Amino acid sequence: MTTHPYDRQITGLIVIDPYNDFISEGGKVWGRLRAVAEANECVPHMLQVLKAAREAKLRVFYALHRRYRPGDYETWKYIAPVQKLAWKNKPFEYGSWGGEMHPGFEPEPGEIVATEHWCSSGFANTDLDLQLRKHDVEQLIIMGLLAHTCLEATARYAAELGYGVTVVRDATADYSDREMHAALEVNIPSYASRIVTTQEIVDLLSSAAIAELSAP
């Protein structure tokens, strides 16, 4: 008997940072991402994958960046460059429109929102690993923003923790083709067992859902 590569009992979808500031018109970071995101249809692809995962009854987990609050960094001894930018530009500011989910990405009942990460990895200093293990999830399908920061860091950390990792290559975006290449062609292949297109993962998840419905 052939085993389907994505057993819904042990597979989860990780959605990273679908904030308005990243992927909505008028978002603080959207202007820097627009060219890449529109070229590869990042946002429609992310919505397609999310829909397919829900239909296949996969568990969905949200790995969200810390939404800036006054006082977050002022007393820190060491601040990474990416955090200095967050302090300066205040993307995803708590209570702002930019810190809300882009339409269509609002978590549904039963979907799990991990505690917010402070730098890039969805795992570091959050409860994402705990939530995954409590729900018996071993295989991860990962998508979201940005390719060379949070997506890459989350995929890398997942591999370090022993998860099976799939990355959806056209359900992410970045500031330029250079960063996309570095993430998807140079770094992530060392950690992700599969790097697939949206169509490939949607087809696989659709076949998983059909198999589930056809089971005696």
C-alpha contacts under 8 A as a table, 3 or more apart, distances in Angstrom:
res1	aa1	res2	aa2	distance
4	H	7	D	6.13
4	H	208	A	6.97
6	Y	10	I	7.75
6	Y	11	T	6.06
6	Y	139	Q	7.60
6	Y	204	L	7.60
6	Y	205	L	7.23
6	Y	208	A	7.06
7	D	10	I	5.78
7	D	11	T	5.94
7	D	208	A	7.37
8	R	11	T	5.06
8	R	12	G	7.48
8	R	56	A	7.16
8	R	57	K	6.67
8	R	58	L	5.23
8	R	59	R	7.81
8	R	208	A	7.58
9	Q	58	L	7.42
9	Q	136	D	7.45
9	Q	137	V	7.17
10	I	136	D	5.79
10	I	137	V	4.22
10	I	138	E	5.26
10	I	139	Q	6.08
11	T	58	L	6.31
11	T	59	R	7.11
11	T	137	V	5.35
11	T	138	E	6.07
11	T	139	Q	4.58
11	T	140	L	5.77
11	T	141	I	7.50
12	G	58	L	5.58
12	G	59	R	4.88
12	G	60	V	5.72
12	G	61	F	7.03
12	G	132	L	7.93
12	G	137	V	6.09
12	G	138	E	7.75
12	G	139	Q	6.32
12	G	140	L	5.10
12	G	141	I	6.26
13	L	50	L	7.75
13	L	53	A	6.93
13	L	58	L	6.87
13	L	59	R	6.36
13	L	60	V	4.84
13	L	61	F	6.02
13	L	140	L	5.81
13	L	141	I	4.76
13	L	142	I	6.02
13	L	143	M	7.97
14	I	60	V	6.23
14	I	61	F	4.94
14	I	62	Y	5.75
14	I	63	A	6.62
14	I	140	L	6.69
14	I	141	I	6.01
14	I	142	I	4.78
14	I	143	M	6.40
15	V	18	P	7.22
15	V	60	V	7.47
15	V	61	F	6.24
15	V	62	Y	4.85
15	V	63	A	6.03
15	V	142	I	6.38
15	V	143	M	5.52
15	V	144	G	5.68
16	I	62	Y	6.05
16	I	63	A	4.88
16	I	64	L	5.76
16	I	65	H	7.96
16	I	122	G	7.74
16	I	142	I	7.65
16	I	143	M	6.19
16	I	144	G	4.39
16	I	145	L	5.85
16	I	150	C	7.31
16	I	151	L	6.96
17	D	22	F	7.73
17	D	62	Y	7.65
17	D	63	A	6.54
17	D	64	L	4.86
17	D	65	H	6.18
17	D	144	G	6.12
17	D	145	L	5.77
18	P	22	F	6.78
18	P	23	I	6.73
18	P	64	L	7.97
18	P	101	M	5.73
18	P	102	H	5.94
18	P	105	F	6.78
18	P	144	G	6.54
18	P	145	L	7.04
19	Y	22	F	5.39
19	Y	23	I	6.41
19	Y	24	S	7.66
19	Y	92	F	6.82
19	Y	98	G	6.36
19	Y	99	G	5.78
19	Y	100	E	5.60
19	Y	101	M	4.56
19	Y	102	H	5.40
20	N	23	I	5.34
20	N	24	S	4.66
20	N	25	E	7.78
20	N	27	G	5.58
20	N	92	F	7.72
20	N	97	W	6.86
20	N	98	G	4.68
20	N	99	G	6.37
20	N	100	E	5.90
20	N	101	M	5.73
20	N	102	H	4.75
21	D	24	S	6.21
21	D	26	G	7.32
21	D	27	G	3.63
21	D	28	K	4.86
21	D	29	V	5.54
21	D	30	W	6.26
21	D	91	P	6.34
21	D	92	F	6.03
21	D	97	W	7.90
21	D	98	G	4.35
21	D	99	G	6.63
22	F	27	G	5.89
22	F	28	K	6.88
22	F	29	V	5.07
22	F	30	W	4.97
22	F	33	L	7.50
22	F	98	G	7.91
22	F	145	L	7.61
23	I	27	G	6.76
23	I	29	V	7.73
23	I	30	W	5.50
23	I	33	L	7.80
23	I	34	R	7.96
23	I	43	V	7.03
23	I	102	H	6.82
24	S	27	G	5.35
24	S	30	W	6.37
24	S	102	H	6.34
25	E	30	W	6.53
26	G	30	W	6.84
26	G	31	G	7.90
27	G	30	W	5.08
27	G	31	G	7.50
27	G	98	G	6.00
28	K	31	G	7.23
28	K	91	P	6.34
28	K	98	G	7.26
29	V	32	R	5.63
29	V	33	L	6.66
29	V	91	P	7.47
30	W	33	L	5.08
30	W	34	R	5.65
31	G	34	R	5.34
32	R	35	A	7.49
32	R	174	D	7.90
32	R	175	Y	5.41
33	L	36	V	5.74
33	L	37	A	5.80
33	L	173	A	6.60
33	L	174	D	5.54
33	L	175	Y	4.95
33	L	176	S	7.41
34	R	37	A	5.07
34	R	38	E	5.73
35	A	38	E	5.49
35	A	39	A	6.04
35	A	176	S	7.73
36	V	39	A	5.08
36	V	40	N	6.32
36	V	173	A	5.89
36	V	174	D	6.36
36	V	175	Y	6.93
36	V	176	S	6.23
36	V	177	D	6.93
37	A	40	N	5.57
37	A	41	E	5.66
37	A	42	C	4.91
37	A	43	V	7.05
37	A	172	T	7.36
37	A	173	A	5.13
37	A	174	D	7.27
38	E	41	E	4.83
38	E	42	C	6.54
38	E	43	V	7.99
39	A	42	C	7.84
40	N	170	D	5.80
40	N	171	A	7.88
40	N	173	A	7.88
41	E	44	P	5.71
41	E	45	H	6.05
41	E	170	D	7.15
41	E	171	A	7.57
42	C	45	H	5.18
42	C	46	M	6.10
42	C	170	D	5.79
42	C	171	A	4.64
42	C	172	T	5.50
42	C	173	A	6.28
43	V	46	M	5.08
43	V	47	L	6.30
43	V	171	A	6.81
43	V	172	T	7.93
44	P	47	L	5.11
44	P	48	Q	6.17
45	H	48	Q	4.94
45	H	49	V	6.22
45	H	170	D	6.83
45	H	171	A	5.27
45	H	198	T	6.03
46	M	49	V	5.22
46	M	50	L	6.16
46	M	143	M	7.03
46	M	144	G	7.24
46	M	171	A	4.96
46	M	172	T	7.63
46	M	198	T	7.88
47	L	50	L	5.07
47	L	51	K	6.09
47	L	104	G	7.00
47	L	105	F	7.34
48	Q	51	K	5.16
48	Q	52	A	6.14
48	Q	198	T	7.47
48	Q	202	V	7.33
49	V	52	A	5.07
49	V	53	A	6.06
49	V	198	T	6.50
49	V	201	I	7.25
49	V	202	V	6.05
50	L	53	A	5.13
50	L	54	R	6.22
51	K	54	R	5.19
51	K	55	E	6.17
52	A	55	E	5.07
52	A	56	A	6.09
52	A	202	V	5.79
52	A	205	L	6.20
52	A	206	S	6.57
53	A	56	A	5.06
53	A	57	K	6.15
53	A	58	L	5.28
53	A	59	R	7.66
53	A	60	V	7.53
53	A	202	V	7.96
53	A	205	L	6.54
54	R	57	K	4.92
54	R	58	L	5.89
54	R	59	R	7.54
54	R	60	V	7.59
55	E	58	L	7.71
55	E	206	S	7.72
55	E	209	A	6.79
56	A	205	L	5.95
56	A	206	S	6.50
56	A	208	A	6.35
56	A	209	A	4.40
57	K	209	A	7.47
59	R	111	E	6.60
60	V	111	E	5.23
60	V	112	I	6.40
61	F	111	E	6.04
61	F	112	I	4.77
61	F	113	V	5.79
61	F	114	A	7.01
62	Y	107	P	7.83
62	Y	111	E	7.88
62	Y	112	I	6.20
62	Y	113	V	4.66
62	Y	114	A	5.98
63	A	113	V	6.62
63	A	114	A	5.68
63	A	115	T	7.49
63	A	116	E	6.76
63	A	117	H	7.41
63	A	122	G	5.18
63	A	128	L	7.36
64	L	113	V	7.68
64	L	114	A	7.18
64	L	115	T	7.38
64	L	116	E	5.09
64	L	117	H	6.32
64	L	122	G	6.97
65	H	116	E	5.19
65	H	117	H	4.93
65	H	118	W	6.25
65	H	119	C	7.34
65	H	120	S	7.45
65	H	122	G	7.65
66	R	92	F	7.68
66	R	116	E	4.83
66	R	117	H	5.36
66	R	118	W	5.27
66	R	119	C	7.91
67	R	91	P	7.25
67	R	92	F	4.91
67	R	93	E	4.92
67	R	94	Y	4.93
67	R	99	G	6.35
67	R	116	E	7.69
68	Y	72	D	6.80
68	Y	86	A	7.31
68	Y	87	W	7.32
68	Y	90	K	5.78
68	Y	91	P	6.90
68	Y	92	F	6.31
68	Y	93	E	4.46
68	Y	94	Y	5.59
69	R	72	D	5.72
69	R	93	E	6.43
69	R	94	Y	5.90
71	G	74	E	5.48
71	G	75	T	7.54
72	D	75	T	7.78
72	D	87	W	7.89
73	Y	76	W	5.32
73	Y	79	I	7.56
73	Y	87	W	6.83
76	W	79	I	6.56
79	I	83	Q	6.02
79	I	84	K	6.29
80	A	83	Q	5.18
80	A	84	K	6.30
80	A	119	C	8.00
81	P	84	K	4.97
81	P	85	L	6.42
82	V	85	L	5.22
82	V	86	A	6.46
82	V	119	C	7.08
83	Q	86	A	4.86
83	Q	87	W	6.16
83	Q	118	W	7.78
83	Q	119	C	6.50
84	K	87	W	5.03
84	K	88	K	6.14
85	L	88	K	5.00
85	L	89	N	5.86
85	L	90	K	7.69
86	A	89	N	5.38
86	A	90	K	5.06
86	A	91	P	6.17
87	W	90	K	5.45
90	K	93	E	5.57
91	P	98	G	6.89
91	P	99	G	7.24
92	F	96	S	7.06
92	F	97	W	7.92
92	F	98	G	4.98
92	F	99	G	3.67
92	F	100	E	7.33
93	E	96	S	5.54
93	E	98	G	6.58
93	E	99	G	5.30
94	Y	99	G	5.78
95	G	99	G	6.64
95	G	100	E	7.92
96	S	99	G	5.33
96	S	100	E	6.95
97	W	100	E	5.35
98	G	101	M	7.96
101	M	104	G	7.85
101	M	105	F	5.83
101	M	106	E	5.82
102	H	105	F	5.79
102	H	106	E	7.41
103	P	106	E	6.76
107	P	111	E	5.90
107	P	112	I	7.56
107	P	113	V	7.63
108	E	111	E	5.58
112	I	131	Q	7.86
114	A	126	T	6.69
114	A	127	D	5.82
114	A	128	L	5.23
114	A	131	Q	7.48
115	T	126	T	5.17
115	T	127	D	5.91
115	T	128	L	7.18
116	E	122	G	7.53
116	E	126	T	6.43
117	H	120	S	6.78
117	H	121	S	6.64
117	H	122	G	5.57
117	H	123	F	7.22
117	H	124	A	6.59
117	H	125	N	6.56
117	H	126	T	6.05
118	W	124	A	7.98
118	W	125	N	7.70
119	C	150	C	7.90
120	S	149	T	5.67
120	S	150	C	4.29
120	S	151	L	7.83
120	S	153	A	5.87
120	S	154	T	7.19
121	S	124	A	5.49
121	S	149	T	7.88
121	S	150	C	5.45
121	S	151	L	7.58
121	S	152	E	7.93
121	S	153	A	4.69
121	S	154	T	4.43
121	S	157	Y	6.88
122	G	126	T	6.95
122	G	128	L	6.86
122	G	150	C	6.97
122	G	153	A	7.57
122	G	154	T	5.24
123	F	126	T	5.46
123	F	127	D	7.00
123	F	128	L	5.51
123	F	129	D	6.23
123	F	154	T	6.50
123	F	157	Y	6.80
123	F	158	A	7.59
126	T	129	D	7.67
127	D	130	L	5.20
127	D	131	Q	6.12
128	L	131	Q	5.12
128	L	132	L	6.15
129	D	132	L	5.18
129	D	133	R	6.16
130	L	133	R	5.25
130	L	134	K	5.99
131	Q	134	K	5.14
131	Q	135	H	6.35
132	L	135	H	5.26
132	L	136	D	6.28
132	L	137	V	5.13
132	L	138	E	7.52
133	R	136	D	4.87
133	R	137	V	5.75
133	R	138	E	7.47
134	K	137	V	7.75
137	V	140	L	7.58
138	E	163	Y	5.30
138	E	164	G	6.32
139	Q	163	Y	5.63
139	Q	164	G	4.47
139	Q	165	V	6.07
139	Q	166	T	7.83
140	L	163	Y	6.83
140	L	164	G	5.99
140	L	165	V	5.04
140	L	166	T	6.04
141	I	165	V	6.22
141	I	166	T	4.70
141	I	167	V	5.84
141	I	168	V	7.27
142	I	151	L	7.31
142	I	155	A	7.20
142	I	165	V	7.34
142	I	166	T	6.09
142	I	167	V	4.91
142	I	168	V	6.41
143	M	151	L	6.74
143	M	167	V	6.17
143	M	168	V	5.64
143	M	169	R	7.78
143	M	171	A	5.62
143	M	172	T	5.97
144	G	147	A	7.32
144	G	151	L	6.30
144	G	171	A	6.24
144	G	172	T	4.88
144	G	173	A	7.50
145	L	149	T	7.72
145	L	150	C	6.31
145	L	151	L	6.00
145	L	172	T	5.57
145	L	173	A	6.11
145	L	174	D	7.23
146	L	149	T	5.41
146	L	150	C	5.53
146	L	151	L	5.76
146	L	152	E	7.99
146	L	172	T	6.53
146	L	173	A	5.84
146	L	174	D	5.42
147	A	150	C	6.62
147	A	151	L	4.98
147	A	152	E	5.91
147	A	172	T	5.83
147	A	173	A	5.74
147	A	174	D	5.68
147	A	179	E	7.28
147	A	180	M	6.11
147	A	183	A	5.94
147	A	184	L	7.48
148	H	151	L	6.48
148	H	152	E	5.41
148	H	153	A	7.72
148	H	174	D	7.13
148	H	179	E	5.89
148	H	180	M	6.61
148	H	182	A	6.98
148	H	183	A	4.86
149	T	152	E	5.51
149	T	153	A	5.86
150	C	153	A	5.11
150	C	154	T	5.85
151	L	154	T	5.30
151	L	155	A	6.16
151	L	172	T	7.95
152	E	155	A	5.19
152	E	156	R	6.06
152	E	183	A	6.35
152	E	187	N	7.56
152	E	188	I	6.11
153	A	156	R	5.12
153	A	157	Y	6.07
154	T	157	Y	5.18
154	T	158	A	6.00
155	A	158	A	5.09
155	A	159	A	6.32
155	A	165	V	6.56
155	A	167	V	7.62
155	A	188	I	7.20
155	A	191	Y	6.67
155	A	192	A	6.74
156	R	159	A	5.25
156	R	160	E	6.35
156	R	188	I	7.16
156	R	191	Y	5.60
156	R	192	A	7.73
157	Y	160	E	4.94
157	Y	161	L	6.29
158	A	161	L	5.12
158	A	162	G	6.42
158	A	163	Y	5.43
158	A	164	G	7.65
158	A	165	V	7.02
159	A	162	G	5.07
159	A	163	Y	5.29
159	A	164	G	6.66
159	A	165	V	6.63
159	A	191	Y	5.78
159	A	192	A	7.28
160	E	163	Y	7.60
164	G	192	A	7.34
164	G	193	S	6.68
165	V	191	Y	7.20
165	V	192	A	4.72
165	V	193	S	5.59
165	V	194	R	6.73
166	T	192	A	5.47
166	T	193	S	5.98
166	T	194	R	4.67
166	T	195	I	5.69
166	T	196	V	7.25
167	V	192	A	6.54
167	V	194	R	6.42
167	V	195	I	4.83
167	V	196	V	6.33
168	V	171	A	5.46
168	V	172	T	7.28
168	V	195	I	5.86
168	V	196	V	5.02
168	V	197	T	5.47
168	V	198	T	6.12
168	V	201	I	7.55
169	R	172	T	6.28
169	R	184	L	6.89
169	R	195	I	6.17
169	R	196	V	5.86
169	R	197	T	5.59
169	R	198	T	7.46
170	D	173	A	7.53
170	D	197	T	5.83
170	D	198	T	6.29
171	A	197	T	7.82
171	A	198	T	6.70
173	A	180	M	7.01
174	D	177	D	7.36
174	D	179	E	6.28
174	D	180	M	6.02
175	Y	179	E	6.70
175	Y	180	M	7.98
176	S	179	E	5.60
176	S	180	M	6.52
177	D	180	M	4.93
177	D	181	H	5.98
178	R	181	H	5.19
178	R	182	A	6.26
179	E	182	A	5.05
179	E	183	A	6.17
180	M	183	A	5.25
180	M	184	L	5.88
180	M	185	E	7.78
181	H	184	L	5.35
181	H	185	E	5.14
181	H	186	V	6.76
182	A	185	E	5.77
182	A	186	V	5.00
182	A	187	N	6.23
183	A	186	V	5.85
183	A	187	N	5.13
183	A	188	I	5.65
184	L	187	N	6.40
184	L	188	I	5.43
184	L	189	P	6.78
185	E	188	I	6.86
185	E	189	P	6.51
186	V	189	P	6.46
186	V	190	S	7.79
187	N	190	S	5.87
187	N	191	Y	7.63
188	I	191	Y	5.36
188	I	192	A	5.90
189	P	192	A	5.42
189	P	193	S	7.34
189	P	194	R	7.91
189	P	195	I	7.40
192	A	195	I	6.55
196	V	200	E	6.11
196	V	201	I	6.53
197	T	200	E	5.18
197	T	201	I	6.38
198	T	201	I	5.30
198	T	202	V	5.96
199	Q	202	V	5.12
199	Q	203	D	6.02
200	E	203	D	5.25
200	E	204	L	6.26
201	I	204	L	5.01
201	I	205	L	6.02
202	V	205	L	5.13
202	V	206	S	5.93
203	D	206	S	5.07
203	D	207	S	6.19
204	L	207	S	5.18
204	L	208	A	6.24
205	L	208	A	4.87
205	L	209	A	6.21
206	S	209	A	5.07
206	S	210	I	6.22
207	S	210	I	5.01
207	S	211	A	6.02
208	A	211	A	5.05
208	A	212	E	6.19
209	A	212	E	5.07
209	A	213	L	6.30
210	I	213	L	5.12
210	I	214	S	6.10
211	A	214	S	5.08
211	A	215	A	6.10
212	E	215	A	5.31
